[in-house]
């Protein structure tokens, strides 16, 4: 197993970690109620998926 020979500096460590960014989730609009929802997921407001009722809305 590879082991580093020297301690990595703080600037190098932080420069490497600077690329770990959180991205905003992609939202799609529901075909039935036009509410924003995650793609390929049942709509949380009306409970439809692929134009079919799959669960009861809360």
C-alpha positions as CSV (number, residue, x, y, z in Angstrom):
1,X,0.0,0.0,0.0
2,X,1.3,3.4,-0.9
3,X,2.2,5.7,2.0
4,X,3.2,9.4,1.6
5,X,6.9,10.1,2.5
6,X,6.2,13.7,3.6
7,X,3.4,15.6,5.3
8,X,1.2,17.4,2.8
9,X,1.1,21.1,3.4
10,X,-2.1,22.9,4.4
11,X,-2.2,24.9,1.1
12,X,-1.9,21.7,-1.0
13,X,-4.5,20.0,1.2
14,X,-6.9,22.9,0.9
15,X,-6.3,23.3,-2.8
16,X,-7.2,19.7,-3.3
17,X,-10.3,20.0,-1.2
18,X,-11.4,23.2,-3.0
19,X,-12.8,21.0,-5.8
20,X,-15.3,19.2,-3.5
21,X,-18.3,21.4,-4.1
22,X,-21.9,20.6,-3.5
23,X,-24.1,21.0,-6.6
24,X,-27.7,22.1,-6.6
25,X,-30.1,19.3,-7.5
26,X,-31.6,19.3,-11.0
27,X,-35.3,20.0,-10.9
28,X,-37.9,19.1,-13.4
29,X,-41.5,20.3,-13.6
30,X,-44.4,17.8,-13.0
31,X,-46.5,17.2,-16.0
32,X,-49.7,17.3,-14.0
33,X,-49.4,20.0,-11.4
34,X,-46.3,21.9,-12.7
35,X,-44.6,21.7,-9.3
36,X,-40.8,21.3,-9.2
37,X,-39.6,17.8,-8.5
38,X,-36.5,15.6,-8.9
39,X,-36.3,13.8,-12.3
40,X,-37.2,10.1,-12.3
41,X,-39.0,10.4,-8.9
42,X,-42.7,10.6,-8.1
43,X,-44.0,14.1,-7.6
44,X,-44.2,14.9,-3.9
45,X,-47.2,17.2,-4.3
46,X,-49.6,15.2,-6.5
47,X,-48.1,11.7,-6.3
48,X,-47.8,11.0,-10.1
49,X,-45.0,9.4,-12.0
50,X,-44.9,9.0,-15.8
51,X,-48.5,10.4,-15.9
52,X,-49.8,7.7,-13.6
53,X,-50.9,8.0,-10.0
54,X,-48.4,5.9,-8.0
55,X,-49.0,7.2,-4.4
56,X,-51.4,9.3,-2.4
57,X,-50.4,12.9,-2.0
58,X,-49.8,14.0,1.7
